[in-house]
Amino acid sequence: MNTKSVQARGGTYPFGDREVARVGYGAMQLSGKGVFGPPRDRAGAIAVLRTAVESGVEHIDTSDYYGPHITNQLIREALHPYRDDLVIVTKIGARRGEDGSWIPAMSPQALTQAVHDNLRNLGLDVLDVVNLRSMLGAHGGPADGSLEEPLTALAELQRQGLVRHIGLSNVTPAQIADGRRLCPIACVQNMYNLAHRDDDAVIDDLAGHDIPYVPFFPLGGFTPLQSTALSEVATALGATPMQVALAWLLQRSPNILLIPGTSSVGHLRENLAAADLTVSSDSVARLDRITAGMV
């Protein structure tokens, strides 16, 4: 596959100080079960990363708490020295317990340590984009509350030249508005897919300000999307349901950037091929009627 083919098919969108292909790659699944420990197939993980970049992916999403540390170390092994057109986006705001638990780590000290951990394990002098992942909600979900202290700490790391751009993850509309008053926000990364569309208004508002929206769990996450309508539309298009779900996201708004994750080269290629699909307006209308209760 030509390295510019993803851009030609899926289009591009401004991200920070770059223009990136809208179909990227999320590296979370490269670590072990539960996003903890080493991968079952290290060589396979390296192959996925290299194939992604060779196929035109310009946006890789990661975090040093995947593994922890392991995913970033895999990215460094597979891709360093990095291509000039590659944007690596990481998240901070959590750490992992010895049992694999997810623990909030949003103090200025914890965030500073996390930035340095990401720099070291990725082999970088400056991080392209760092998303502050809010851990204020119960069970890791979004919840209103002030992010002023952690964002101020992250902005200081940006002033020190360790971070180019700041994004937000797992946040509410109020936190996005507050964050934009504190510093420029390069992107928002929240849960969004065919069945979970609480952020419809957020996406439209960000599009009006040319801010990328990056949905996590675009295919449903640990519970993959299932819908009769989705399956029937996919059959009519000669595609998989997951490809249609990704194509729907691409057509939903031009500021949506995709980061579907996988540990399989074959599945990676299927995800990238979703950029080739055009979903008709009638099919889009049918898919739009899917809700969490109908999946």
Summary of the structure (lengths in Angstrom):
residues: 295
radius of gyration: 18.0
end to end distance: 33.9
largest distance: 53.1
contacts: 1021
relative contact order: 0.14
helix: 44%
strand: 18%
